[in-house]
Amino acid sequence: MTFVEQGNGPPLVLVPGIPGPWQYVRPAVDALATSFRVLSFSLGSECSIESDVTRLEQELDRRRISQAVVCGISFGGLVALRFAATRPNRTRALVLASVPGPGAKLKPRHRMYTRWPYVFGPLFIAETPIRLRREVRSALPAGFDRLRFHLSQLRAFLTAGVSLGQIARRACLIEELDIGSDSGRVAAPTLVVTGEAALDWVIPVNDTVGFMRVIRGATHAVLEHTGHLGTITQPAVFAATVRRFVDGLRTENDEVA
């Protein structure tokens, strides 16, 4: 598992989405690093939530970090959620960005992709830019910015080592995990981040907002003009949203003291 560290400030762990490599969320890492000491990593080849959680804890131990803000993007939010549920003393706060919520189900065609990933995986990859076209146009109005974004994602796919089989195994976990049970055990302050409902064609916003019903005291922030990809198409806005949330926690602690 590859770990990267960047920036200074309160420790924050950023867990990437279902492709696995941290390079897919590099824009978010760069933006968050202006306010936080950011650790990010590529998901393990075991495709196991608990394995990734264990490695994350070991990495915090190695760096002598007792507590961190744990932030998960999309599928990576399920790793962050499990960490917060099972390591409450290590979790300063939890941020869930466009994460499959309690009771989330795969779409029928995606379930088919998971059964024959090397047959239908190329089709899934080919259709992704089409499904995300409306969101990318909204988040990145300038044609040059859209081209640069697509090229950066293509570069990550070609150079970071993406496995269609691993993507399929991780997708199956979405329906196998008891997301509601993990959510009910979270004690850390929690921020749920989504894009606009009309623009997220990957995970319905209502699914992610479902965390609000089961994580006590959770708050919700919407990234405007984005859908599922707001953390990387508008990383500065996402980073500012997380920073305000964490700054608010420090203010509350000061008042209690």
N, C-alpha and C positions, 0 to 999 in steps of 0.2 A: 504494500500500500504506500503510495507516494504522499508525503505530507509537505506542505509549503507553509511558510510563515512570512508575514508582511505587515508593516505598520507598527504603531505604538499606541498604547492606551489600554482600556479594559480588554481582557482576553475575550475573543469571540471566535467560535468554531462555525465554519460554514460548510454544510454537508450538501454535495451536489445532487443532481437529479438522476433519473433512471439510466442514462447512457453510462454513467460511472465516473469518467475522468473529471477531475476538478477543472481542467482547462475550459470546459463548457461554461463555467461560471466565473471565468477570469475577470470580466468587467465588474461583477459584483465584488469580487475580492479586492480589486484595485480601488473601488469607490469606498468600501467599508474601511480599508486600511488608512484612510485619512483621519479616522476617529478611533479606530480600534487596533489592537494587536490581533490580527486575523490569522487563524490556522484553518487550512482547508486540505482536503485529501481526496484521493480517488477511491471509490468504493471497492471492496474486496471481491476477488474472483469467486469466493464461496457463495456469493449472493445470499448472505444470511444477515438479517438485521442484528442479531446478537453478536456476530463476529465483528461487524463494523463498530458496534457500541463498545465492545471490549477493547478493540484497537484504539478507539478514540480515548478511552479512559487511560490506557497505557501511555499514550502520547502526552496527555495532560500530566500524568505522573512524571514522565521523563523530563518535562519542562518545569516541573514543580509548580504547576498551576492548580490551585485548590478549587477554584470555581471559575466558570466561564458562561457567557451568554452562548446558547446553543441555537443555531439557526439552520433550518432545513428548507431546501427548495424542492418543490414537487415531491417525488418519491423520497428524496433525502430527508424530507420532513418526518417520515416514519422512523428513520434512524434517530433523528433528534428527539422525537416524541418518546421513543423507548428509553433513550438515555435519561431524559427528564423524569420519566415515570419510575425508573429503577435506580437512578443516582441523584436523588433530590438534593443531597448536600453538595454535589458538584455543579449544580445548575443554578447559575445566577438569574437567568431568565430564559424563556423559550420563545423563539420566533418561527412561525409556520407560514411559509409563503407558497400559496397555490398548491396545497398538499391534499391528497385524497382524504376525505373525512370519514367519520364513522359510517359503516355500511356501504362504502364505495364499491362499485362494481365495474368490471371492464365492459367496454362496448363489445357487442358480438363479433365484429370484425377483428378487434384487437385480441379477443380470446382465441380466434382462429390463428392469428399471427403467432401467438405464443406456442401453439401446437407444432407449427412447422416454420420456425424462425428463419431458417436459411432458404426457404422457398418464398415466403411472403415478406420477410424482412426487407428486401430491397424495395418492394412495393410500398411498405410503410414509410421507408426513408424518402422515396420519391414523392409521396403524397404530402409529406410534412410541410414543405414550403407553401403548397397550395392551401392547406388547412389554416396555416398561420398568416397567409397573405394579408388579410384584412387587418389583423392586429399589428403586423409590422408596418403597414402603411399608416396606421393611426399613430403609432409610437414614434415612427421615424419618417416624417413627411418628406424629407429631402431624399431624392433618388440615390445620391452618393452615400448617404448614411445607411440606407437599406442595403446597397451593394456591399459596403464595408462589413455590415453585420453578417450577411450571408457568407461572405468570404471567410470571416473569422470562425463561423460555425463549421464550415467545410474544412478549414485547416485543422480545427480541433478533432473532427471526425477522422481525418486522414493521418494525423500524427500522434494522437493520444492513445490509440489502441482500443477501439470500441468493438465489443463482441455482441453479435446479434443473439447468440445463445444466452449470454448473461442478461441482456435486456429482457428477454422472454422470461427467464426465471424470476427476475425481480418483479416483473409485471404480475406474475402469478401470485406473488406474496401479498399484493394489494387485497386480494379476496381471501387469502388464508389467514391474515393477521386479525387479531381482535383489537381493532383500532379504538373502539369505544372503551374497552377495559383499560388500555394504556392511558387514554385521555383522562379517565376518571381518577387516575393515580397521580396526575401532575399537580404539584403544589407550587411550582415556580410561577412568577408573573409571566403572562403569556400574551403575545401579540400575534394576531392572525392577519396576514396580509393577502389581499386578492387584487386582481385587476377588475375591470368592468365586466359584468355578467355577459354582455352581448359580444365581448371580444375574446373570452376564454373558450376556445373550442377543444381544449384538451381535457381539463378537469372542470366540471360545472362549479361555478362559484358557490352555489348553494351547498355543494358537498363540503367545500372547505369551511364555509360559514357554520357548518354543523358542529365544528369544534367549540363554538361559542356556547352551545347548549350543555356541553359535558365537561369543559374545563372552567372551573370556578374563577370568576373575575377576569376572564379573557377579554381583551379589547380587539377591535377590528379596524383596520386601515385599508383604504382603497387607493390603488395607484391608478390615476386617471389616464385615459387614452392608451391603456395597455390591457392585455388579457393574461395569458399564462406566462409570457416571457418578460414581464415588467422588470424583474430583477436584473435582467441583462440588457434589455433594450433601453431602459431608463435607470441605470444603476445609481446615478447620483441622487435621484428622487427616492429610490429604495433605501439607500444608505442614510439619507437625511431622516427618513421615517423611522428607521431603527434607532438612529442616534437620539431623536426626540423621545422615543419610548424609554431608552436606557437612562437618559438624563432625567426623565421624570421619576424613575425609580430611585435615583440618587437623591433627588429633592425630597421624596417621601421619607427616605431613611433619615435625612437630616432633620426633618420635622419631628419624627418619632424620637430621635436622640435628644 
